[in-house]
Every structure is written in C-alpha cells, then in structure tokens.
Amino acid sequence: MPAPALPPDYETWTFEGGTAVARRDVAGAVRGALAAAPTLHGWAAAQPGHATFTGRGEAYGVTLGATPAVVRHARHGGLLAPLLGDVFVGRPRFLREAELSRRLAAGGVRTPAVLAGVRYRAGLAHRADVATEQVAGADLVEVFFGDRPPAGKPRAAALEALGRLVRRLHDLGWVHPDLQLRNLVLGGADGAAPQAWLLDVDTCRPMRGDRDRERARNLARFYRSWAKWNRLRGERLGDVDRALFSAAYLAEEA
C-alpha cells in the first residue's frame, strides 16, 4: 500500500489482514472496531440502533468515538460492477476521496470528510471499507419523493442551493460521473437557508477537453436521474424545478 498522501491529523497502521487510515480523533474507535470484528463495515452492521442507507450496497450510520459517521463497503459502479464487484487494485480509492473532499470543500463544495479507510488484502488486489462524516439531512429522493416534499419558497431555496453546488463543482474543473439524486443531500437547521452536500466524490474526475460539453453531459446525467424517479414515484420534479435549478447554476459566478 503506497504511503497515503494525507494531512498530519491522520494516522495509519497495519493489522492482521490489512491496513487502516483514520483521522486521529476517531482512530481509537476504528482500532476498537477492528479488534471486535473482521471488518469495519461488519462492525457497523452489528451496532445496535444503526441507521441503514441504501445505494451501492448498504451503508450504516453509527458513531465513531463522538463523531456521527456513515460506514460503507467500497464497490465498483457502472460497467465494472458486474466484473469486479468489490475488488480493487492499486492505490485505495479512499485515499483519493480524502484528498479530493478537502480540495472540493476548500473551493466551496460541501462534501463529507473521510474519517477512516480500511484496506483488506485479497491476493494482489484488495477490498475496502470507508467511513465518512454523517451529514444531517436527506438525499434528494427523500426530499422530493418523500411524504412531505418542500413547496413554495423552501422548495425554490433547495433547488437554488443545488444549482450553486453543482456549478461550483464544475467551476473547480470537476465532474461527478454519478451525479444523481441519491448523491446529493440537503441539510440545514429549520428556518435557515438549506445547505447542499455532494456525496461519493471518489468517483469525481477532472474535466477533459471542452468544458462546456463536459458540463452539459454531467447535467444531462443529473436530469436523467430526475426522469428515472419521476417514472418510479410519479411526476414530482417538473419544468419549474428545472428552471429554478438552472437559473441558480447559471447565476453562480465562476
């Protein structure tokens, strides 16, 4: 495992079966979890009262030390999913996610910080678990296709926050290949302006070639997700919503 290019507030250690990296404030809790269970993901699944999040496999909301966290098992998406499943080669992706999440946050794109990553040896390859900060909020499927979708000014404010977030991501020169409703979260205190968060940034990549074309393709991916959930749950996101999102996206300064 290459030496992780991580800030000094992280530490790394080896254990029987793999290598772990954790932010120092949760390192003790991660060590304890790995002493109690073969994997961090398995430990999280066994915790009483954990929350369960669906997506690319189940993830679990737990507490690491005093920090609310989401623990997921790393899996491939897209075309590689049926071929490789959860097997990876080379540098663990959670190292890149930790670096990129800090870079994006510094540029105004809210994304949960990586708290820990665990690499498990699998011959010449590896499997991995990742723990990130748990965002207080709900993803866009829950927000817009749940029992109480926002309306009026709160709805407009939510869509504007999302438009600004995606524009900042693009202005920093990045696209999210899996830009869809499950990977965007809206949070914030009651009565305050909503905050938009981007999840699973380990899949993000730099723009290549024509930036306008890259932006258009990434937005098209996002709108396909809208259409999918409209088909599954009934028409909830319409032309007015798209116009509000687009206006905020276009208004955000580079």
C-alpha positions in Angstrom: 0.0 0.0 0.0 1.6 3.3 -1.0 2.2 5.8 1.7 -1.0 7.9 1.9 -0.8 11.5 0.9 -2.8 12.6 3.9 -2.6 15.6 6.3 -0.9 15.2 9.6 -4.2 14.8 11.5 -4.5 11.3 10.1 -2.6 8.2 11.3 -2.1 4.8 9.6 -1.4 1.3 11.0 -1.4 -2.3 9.9 -3.3 -5.1 11.4 -3.8 -8.8 10.6 -5.3 -8.8 7.2 -4.8 -5.2 6.1 -4.0 -1.5 6.7 -6.1 1.2 8.2 -6.0 5.0 7.9 -8.1 7.2 10.3 -8.4 10.8 11.4 -6.8 11.0 14.8 -10.0 11.9 16.7 -11.6 8.6 15.6 -8.5 6.4 15.3 -9.1 4.8 18.7 -12.7 3.9 17.8 -11.6 2.4 14.5 -8.9 0.3 16.2 -11.5 -0.9 18.7 -14.0 -1.8 15.9 -11.3 -3.8 14.0 -10.4 -5.6 17.2 -14.1 -6.5 17.7 -15.0 -7.6 14.1 -13.2 -8.7 11.0 -14.2 -5.6 9.0 -15.3 -2.1 9.8 -18.4 -2.5 7.7 -19.3 -5.7 9.5 -18.8 -4.0 12.9 -21.1 -1.1 11.8 -23.8 -3.6 10.7 -23.8 -5.2 14.1 -24.1 -2.0 16.1 -27.5 -1.6 18.0 -29.6 1.2 16.6 -27.6 1.8 13.5 -29.2 3.6 10.6 -29.3 1.9 7.2 -28.7 3.7 3.9 -29.3 2.1 0.6 -27.3 2.8 -2.6 -24.4 0.9 -4.0 -24.8 -1.7 -1.2 -25.9 -0.9 2.3 -24.2 1.7 4.4 -24.6 2.1 8.1 -24.9 5.2 10.3 -23.0 4.7 13.5 -20.9 6.7 15.9 -17.1 6.6 15.8 -16.0 8.0 19.1 -18.1 11.1 19.4 -18.5 11.6 15.6 -21.6 10.5 13.6 -20.3 8.5 10.7 -21.5 6.5 7.7 -19.6 3.3 7.0 -19.8 1.8 3.5 -18.1 -1.1 1.7 -16.4 0.1 -1.4 -17.9 -1.3 -4.6 -17.5 -0.6 -8.3 -20.3 1.1 -10.2 -21.2 1.2 -13.9 -19.7 -1.3 -16.3 -17.1 -2.6 -13.8 -19.7 -3.5 -11.2 -20.6 -7.0 -12.6 -17.0 -7.7 -13.5 -15.1 -6.7 -10.4 -17.7 -6.2 -7.7 -15.8 -5.0 -4.6 -12.3 -6.0 -5.7 -9.8 -3.2 -6.4 -6.2 -2.9 -7.5 -3.7 -0.2 -6.9 -4.0 2.7 -4.5 -7.1 2.6 -2.3 -9.7 4.9 -3.5 -10.4 6.2 -0.1 -7.1 8.0 -0.1 -8.1 9.9 -3.2 -11.5 10.6 -1.7 -9.9 12.0 1.5 -7.7 14.3 -0.6 -10.4 15.4 -3.0 -13.0 16.0 -0.4 -10.7 18.5 1.3 -9.9 20.2 -2.1 -13.6 20.5 -3.0 -14.6 21.8 0.4 -11.9 24.5 0.2 -13.4 25.5 -3.2 -17.0 25.8 -1.7 -18.3 22.4 -2.5 -19.7 20.8 0.7 -18.9 17.1 0.9 -18.5 14.9 4.0 -14.9 14.4 5.2 -13.3 11.0 5.1 -12.9 9.8 8.7 -11.3 6.4 8.0 -10.5 3.9 5.4 -9.6 0.2 5.8 -7.9 -1.9 3.1 -8.2 -5.7 3.3 -5.7 -7.8 1.4 -7.2 -10.0 -1.3 -4.2 -11.6 -3.0 -2.7 -8.9 -5.3 -5.8 -6.9 -5.0 -7.8 -5.5 -2.1 -11.3 -4.8 -0.7 -12.0 -1.7 1.4 -14.4 0.0 3.8 -14.7 3.7 4.2 -16.2 5.9 7.0 -17.2 9.5 6.2 -18.9 12.2 8.3 -22.6 11.7 8.5 -24.5 14.7 7.1 -27.6 15.9 9.0 -30.1 15.9 6.1 -31.8 13.8 3.5 -30.9 12.9 -0.1 -33.0 14.3 -2.9 -35.1 11.2 -3.3 -36.2 11.5 0.3 -36.6 15.3 -0.1 -38.6 15.5 -3.3 -40.2 12.0 -3.5 -41.0 11.5 0.2 -44.2 12.1 2.1 -43.6 15.8 2.7 -41.8 17.4 -0.3 -41.0 21.1 0.1 -43.2 23.6 -1.6 -43.1 27.3 -2.3 -40.1 29.3 -1.0 -38.4 26.3 0.8 -38.6 24.3 -2.5 -37.1 27.2 -4.5 -34.3 27.7 -1.9 -33.5 24.0 -2.1 -33.2 23.9 -5.8 -31.1 27.1 -5.8 -28.7 25.6 -3.3 -28.3 22.6 -5.5 -27.7 24.7 -8.6 -25.0 26.6 -6.9 -23.3 23.5 -5.6 -23.1 21.8 -8.9 -21.9 25.0 -10.6 -19.1 25.3 -8.1 -18.1 21.7 -8.7 -17.9 22.4 -12.4 -16.1 25.7 -11.9 -13.4 23.9 -10.0 -12.9 21.8 -13.1 -14.5 18.6 -11.9 -17.5 16.4 -12.9 -19.3 13.7 -10.9 -19.9 10.8 -13.3 -22.7 9.6 -10.9 -24.5 12.9 -10.4 -27.9 11.6 -9.3 -30.5 12.2 -6.6 -29.0 9.8 -4.1 -25.6 11.5 -4.2 -26.9 14.9 -3.2 -28.1 15.8 0.3 -30.0 18.8 1.6 -29.5 19.8 5.2 -29.6 22.8 7.5 -31.4 23.9 10.6 -35.1 24.6 10.5 -35.7 28.1 9.2 -32.2 28.5 7.9 -31.1 28.5 4.3 -30.7 25.0 3.0 -27.2 23.5 2.5 -26.4 21.2 -0.3 -23.9 18.4 0.0 -22.2 16.2 -2.6 -21.6 12.5 -1.8 -19.3 9.8 -3.2 -16.7 12.2 -4.5 -14.3 9.3 -5.0 -15.8 8.9 -8.5 -15.3 12.6 -9.5 -12.8 13.2 -12.3 -11.2 16.3 -13.8 -12.9 17.8 -16.9 -11.2 16.8 -20.2 -11.3 18.8 -23.3 -14.3 21.1 -24.0 -15.6 22.2 -20.6 -19.0 23.3 -21.9 -19.5 19.9 -23.3 -18.4 18.2 -20.1 -20.8 20.4 -18.1 -23.7 19.6 -20.4 -23.1 15.9 -20.2 -22.9 16.0 -16.4 -26.1 18.0 -16.1 -27.8 15.6 -18.5 -26.8 12.7 -16.2 -28.4 14.6 -13.3 -31.6 15.2 -15.3 -31.8 11.5 -16.3 -31.9 10.8 -12.5 -34.8 13.2 -12.2 -36.7 11.4 -15.0 -36.0 8.0 -13.5 -37.5 8.9 -10.2 -40.4 10.7 -11.8 -41.2 7.4 -13.6 -40.8 5.4 -10.4 -42.7 7.6 -8.0 -44.8 9.8 -10.1 -44.1 13.3 -11.5 -42.6 15.3 -8.7 -39.8 17.3 -10.4 -41.0 19.3 -13.3 -40.1 22.1 -15.6 -40.4 24.8 -12.9 -38.0 22.9 -10.7 -35.5 22.5 -13.6 -35.8 26.2 -14.3 -35.0 27.2 -10.7 -32.0 24.8 -10.6 -30.7 26.1 -14.0 -31.1 29.7 -13.0 -29.0 29.2 -9.9 -26.5 27.2 -11.8 -26.1 29.9 -14.5 -26.1 32.7 -11.9 -23.2 31.3 -9.8 -20.0 33.1 -10.7 -17.0 31.2 -11.8 
